[in-house]
Amino acid sequence: MKAKDQEDRSLEIGNNRINIEVPEEIADGEYANLAMIAHSKSDFVFDFIRILPGLPKAKVKSRVIMTPEHAKRLAHALAENVSRYENQHGTIDSGSVTPDINLGPTAEA
Protein backbone atom coordinates (compact mmCIF):
# COMPACT_ATOMS: atom_id res chain seq x y z
CA MET A 1 0.00 0.00 0.00
CA LYS A 2 1.34 3.41 -1.04
CA ALA A 3 1.58 6.17 1.53
CA LYS A 4 -0.12 9.41 0.53
CA ASP A 5 3.13 11.37 0.70
CA GLN A 6 5.11 9.12 -1.69
CA GLU A 7 5.69 9.14 -5.42
CA ASP A 8 6.03 5.79 -7.22
CA ARG A 9 8.36 4.94 -10.06
CA SER A 10 9.43 1.64 -11.55
CA LEU A 11 12.48 0.32 -13.33
CA GLU A 12 12.71 -2.76 -15.52
CA ILE A 13 15.99 -4.64 -15.56
CA GLY A 14 15.82 -7.66 -17.81
CA ASN A 15 12.74 -9.63 -16.74
CA ASN A 16 12.61 -7.99 -13.32
CA ARG A 17 10.57 -4.95 -12.35
CA ILE A 18 11.70 -2.89 -9.38
CA ASN A 19 9.20 -0.57 -7.73
CA ILE A 20 10.88 2.56 -6.44
CA GLU A 21 9.27 4.70 -3.76
CA VAL A 22 10.18 8.38 -3.67
CA PRO A 23 9.26 9.96 -0.31
CA GLU A 24 7.78 13.45 -0.48
CA GLU A 25 10.82 15.11 1.13
CA ILE A 26 13.00 13.66 -1.63
CA ALA A 27 10.47 14.19 -4.46
CA ASP A 28 10.60 17.95 -3.95
CA GLY A 29 14.26 17.84 -4.96
CA GLU A 30 17.12 20.23 -4.29
CA TYR A 31 18.16 22.97 -6.71
CA ALA A 32 21.86 22.96 -7.60
CA ASN A 33 23.64 25.15 -10.14
CA LEU A 34 27.13 23.70 -9.73
CA ALA A 35 28.47 20.16 -9.45
CA MET A 36 31.92 19.08 -8.35
CA ILE A 37 33.22 15.58 -8.93
CA ALA A 38 36.06 13.75 -7.21
CA HIS A 39 37.12 10.14 -7.47
CA SER A 40 39.33 7.48 -6.02
CA LYS A 41 40.10 4.04 -7.38
CA SER A 42 36.90 2.68 -5.85
CA ASP A 43 34.41 5.60 -5.74
CA PHE A 44 33.13 8.70 -7.49
CA VAL A 45 31.83 11.52 -5.29
CA PHE A 46 29.33 13.98 -6.77
CA ASP A 47 28.71 17.16 -4.79
CA PHE A 48 25.72 19.22 -5.93
CA ILE A 49 26.07 22.84 -4.86
CA ARG A 50 23.82 25.89 -4.80
CA ILE A 51 25.56 29.21 -5.42
CA LEU A 52 23.50 32.34 -4.74
CA PRO A 53 24.25 35.72 -6.33
CA GLY A 54 25.98 38.17 -4.01
CA LEU A 55 27.14 35.54 -1.54
CA PRO A 56 30.80 34.48 -1.48
CA LYS A 57 29.90 31.17 0.21
CA ALA A 58 28.06 28.18 -1.21
CA LYS A 59 26.59 25.01 0.30
CA VAL A 60 26.70 21.44 -0.84
CA LYS A 61 23.01 20.52 -1.04
CA SER A 62 23.52 16.85 -1.82
CA ARG A 63 26.38 14.37 -2.04
CA VAL A 64 26.10 11.14 -4.02
CA ILE A 65 28.79 8.46 -3.89
CA MET A 66 28.88 5.60 -6.39
CA THR A 67 31.15 2.98 -7.88
CA PRO A 68 33.06 3.74 -11.10
CA GLU A 69 30.78 1.32 -12.96
CA HIS A 70 27.65 3.16 -11.82
CA ALA A 71 29.29 6.52 -12.56
CA LYS A 72 29.93 5.39 -16.14
CA ARG A 73 26.30 4.24 -16.48
CA LEU A 74 25.19 7.62 -15.13
CA ALA A 75 27.42 9.45 -17.64
CA HIS A 76 25.93 7.39 -20.48
CA ALA A 77 22.34 7.95 -19.27
CA LEU A 78 22.96 11.69 -18.85
CA ALA A 79 24.45 11.98 -22.36
CA GLU A 80 21.48 10.07 -23.80
CA ASN A 81 18.96 12.29 -21.99
CA VAL A 82 20.75 15.52 -22.99
CA SER A 83 20.64 14.33 -26.61
CA ARG A 84 16.88 13.62 -26.35
CA TYR A 85 16.34 17.03 -24.74
CA GLU A 86 18.28 18.81 -27.50
CA ASN A 87 16.40 16.92 -30.20
CA GLN A 88 13.14 18.17 -28.71
CA HIS A 89 14.10 21.68 -27.51
CA GLY A 90 17.25 22.68 -29.41
CA THR A 91 20.91 22.83 -28.52
CA ILE A 92 21.79 23.69 -24.94
CA ASP A 93 24.23 26.61 -24.81
CA SER A 94 26.69 25.44 -22.16
CA GLY A 95 28.56 28.76 -22.21
CA SER A 96 32.05 28.84 -20.83
CA VAL A 97 33.60 26.00 -18.89
CA THR A 98 33.87 28.26 -15.83
CA PRO A 99 30.47 29.13 -14.33
CA ASP A 100 29.51 32.80 -14.26
CA ILE A 101 29.48 33.47 -10.53
CA ASN A 102 28.40 36.97 -9.56
CA LEU A 103 29.48 37.62 -5.99
CA GLY A 104 27.86 41.05 -5.95
CA PRO A 105 29.21 44.56 -6.24
CA THR A 106 32.80 45.30 -5.38
CA ALA A 107 33.69 48.12 -3.01
CA GLU A 108 35.82 51.03 -4.13
CA ALA A 109 37.78 53.37 -1.89
PEFEN-V905346 format. One record per backbone hydrogen bond with DSSP energy under -1.0 kcal/mol. CO is the residue of the C=O (numbers start at 1). NH is the residue of the N-H. E is the energy in kcal/mol with one decimal. If there is no record, write none. Layout:
CO & NH & E
CO & NH & E
This chain:
3 & 6 & -1.5
5 & 24 & -1.7
7 & 22 & -3.4
9 & 20 & -3.7
11 & 18 & -3.4
13 & 16 & -2.3
16 & 13 & -2.7
18 & 11 & -2.2
20 & 9 & -2.5
22 & 7 & -2.9
23 & 26 & -1.4
23 & 27 & -2.7
24 & 28 & -1.6
26 & 29 & -1.4
34 & 49 & -3.5
36 & 47 & -3.0
38 & 45 & -3.4
43 & 40 & -2.9
44 & 66 & -2.3
45 & 38 & -2.3
46 & 64 & -2.6
47 & 36 & -2.5
48 & 61 & -3.0
48 & 62 & -1.5
49 & 33 & -1.9
49 & 34 & -1.3
50 & 59 & -1.3
52 & 55 & -1.7
59 & 50 & -2.1
62 & 48 & -3.0
64 & 46 & -3.2
66 & 44 & -3.0
67 & 71 & -2.4
68 & 72 & -2.2
69 & 73 & -1.9
70 & 74 & -2.5
71 & 75 & -2.5
72 & 76 & -2.2
73 & 77 & -2.7
74 & 78 & -2.9
75 & 79 & -2.3
76 & 80 & -2.4
77 & 81 & -2.3
78 & 82 & -2.6
79 & 83 & -2.2
80 & 84 & -2.0
81 & 85 & -2.5
82 & 86 & -2.8
83 & 87 & -2.1
84 & 88 & -1.6
85 & 89 & -3.3
86 & 90 & -2.0
99 & 101 & -1.1
102 & 54 & -2.4
